Amino acid sequence: MAARIERLVTAGQFTLDGGTWDVENNVWIVGDDHEVIVIDAAHDAEAIAAAVGDRRLTAIVCTHAHNDHIDAAPALADATGAVIWLHPDDLPLWKRTHPDRDPDAHLLDGQVIEGAGVDLTVLHTPGHAPGAVCLYDPGLGVVFTGDTLFQGGPGATGRSYSHFPTIIDSIRDRLLTLPPETKVLTGHGDSTTVGAEAPHLQEWIARGH
């Protein structure tokens, strides 16, 4: 059974450094008719569970630990028995949202998360957050970039735990080296491709944010 990718948009708030913003997040559900993986359990555990339906949810993979990407993860995990995966460098951010609950497993660079008809290779791409990761599936021709790379440039680096030169290194060395036709499925907004973004790297560096 070939895997497919479903996109669910949920709405809520992002809070950091004393500010709060209304946001819409992409929740990616990847798998087949029997089993799925959720990438970024944002805002609404009930809506995500409804989209999963009667399929088995094996894993909730967090691209990073900003609250808008993880706020629904524990409730979704409790309801489904899924394992929550997070890169350990983002534990300080995770603890701001879920002080009494740890992720279940640690993501490591180069690890492959298998299941639901997919093979997601973990690419550690710090910059937007210390433990930010992207998830690349060459078979599906997609990379899930969280908030590391968007249509039009890098994710934001103006707040705590973020660093612009680091995100540029991550994008240049880990993402723009992927095949140009690779679809970039982002944490917010519209998708793009590696080939569409690669020519603009020097512009982003010159812009400096």
N, C-alpha and C positions, 0 to 999 in steps of 0.2 A: 504494500500500500504506500503510495507516494505521499510524502509529507506535504503539507500546505501551511501557508502563513495567513493568520487572521489578525486584523488590527481592530482594537477596541479603544475608543477615546474616552477617557474619564476626566472629570473636572474636580479641582480642589484648590488647595493653597500650598505655596512654597514659602517656608520660613527659614531665615538665616540672618545672623548678624543684626537682630533686632527689627528686621523688615519682614513684611508679609505681602505676597503677590498672588493674585488669582491666576491659575494656570490650567491648561489642558495637557494631558499626558497621553502618549501612545503606549498602550499595553499590547504586547505582541504575544499571540498564542500560536505555538508552532507544534505541529504533530499530524496525526492521522485520525481515523474514525474511532480509535480505541484509547489513545494515549496522547497527552500533550505536555509541553513545557511552557510556562509563562515567563516572559522576560519583562521585569519591572511591574510589580503589583501596586499600581497607583490608585490611591483614593477610595476605591469602592470594591471591597471584597465580594459583596453580593453580586454586583454586575459582572465581575470577572468569573465568579463561580457559575453564574447563569450562562455566560458565553462558553465556558468549558463544557457545561451540560453533563451528560452521563459518562463522559470520557474520564479516564484516570489521569489526574494531574500528578506527575512524578517529581517535578522540580519547579521552584520559583527562583530564577536567576536574577540577581540585582546587578545592573550595570554600574551602579554606585549608590551611596547611601544618603544622598539628599532626601529629605523627608518626603518630597512629592513622588519619589520613585519607590519608596519602601513602606509608606504608611499603612497600606492594606496587607502587607506580607504576612504578619503573624496571624491575623484573623483568617486569611485564606489558607494558610498552612494548617491551622487548627481544624478548619472545616474539611480539609481534603487529605491530610496526612502527607502533603508534599514537603520536600526538603528545601529549606531556604539556603541559597548559596550566595556568599559575598566575599570579595577580596579582603583579607585581614587588614590592609592599610586603611580601610574605610571604617573600621570598628569605632573610632572616636566619633565619627559622624552618626553612625548607626545608633550609638548609645544616647545621643541627644534626643532621638525619637522614641527608642525602645530601651530605656535603661534597665528594664527587668527581664529582657528576653534577648538571648544571643542568636545569631544565625546558626544554622545546623551544620554547615560545612563551609570550608574555605576554598575559594577559587585560587588557582595558581596559574601563572603564565604558562601557556603551552598545553595545559590540560585540555582534554576533549570530553565534553559532556555528551554522552550517547543516550539515545532513547527516543521513542516517539518518531522513529524514522529519520532522525537528524543526527548530525555529528557537529556539535558546536565547539570550535577551538577558541579557547580563552586567550585574548590578546590584552595584556596589561597596558593600559594607555593613560597614565596619570596626567594631571594637568587641571582638568575641571574639578577633580577630586583625587586624593592620593591613591585610592584604590579603584579608580575607574577602570572598567574593562569594556572591550568590544568583543562580540561573539561572531565568529566567521564560519560559515558553512559553505565550503566550495561546491558541494553537490547541488545546493539550492542557488548558489551564485549570489549570496547575500551576506552582508555584515550588519549586525545590529550594533549601532554606535552609541546608544544612550545619549548623553549630552556632550560627547567628545567632538563629533563632527556633524554639522547640519548642512542643509541646502544653503549655501552662501557663506560658510565659514565655520571656525571653531566654536565650541561652547564657551560660555562666559567664564572669565577668570578674575573677576573683580572683587570676589568675596573670600572669606576665610577658607583655608585649606586648598586654594587654587593658585595656579602659577602659569602665566602666559608662555614663557619660553619652553616649559615642560610640555604643555599641550601641543605646541608646534612640533616639538621633537616626536611626540607620540604619533601625530597625524602623518608627518613626513615619513617616519621610519616604519610604522606599523600598518597604516591604512592606505596611503597613496602608493605603496608597493604592491597592493592587491591588483588583480586584473581590472582594467579600466571599466569593463562592463558590469562589475560587481555592484549590485543594488545596495545603497546605503539606507537602512531603515532606522530612523532617528527616534529619540525620546520624546520629541515634540515636533509638530508640524509635518511638512511634506517630505517624501523620500527624494533621493537624488542618486547619483552614481559616482563611483570613484573617478571615472574619467571626466565627469562634468566639473568636479571640484579641484582636481589636481592642478590645472593651469593657473589657479588663483593663489597658490601658496605664497608667492612673494608679495602679493597685494596684502594678504593678511598680516604678514610679518611687518610690512611697512606701516600698516594701520596700528599695529601694536596692541590690539585687544580683540 
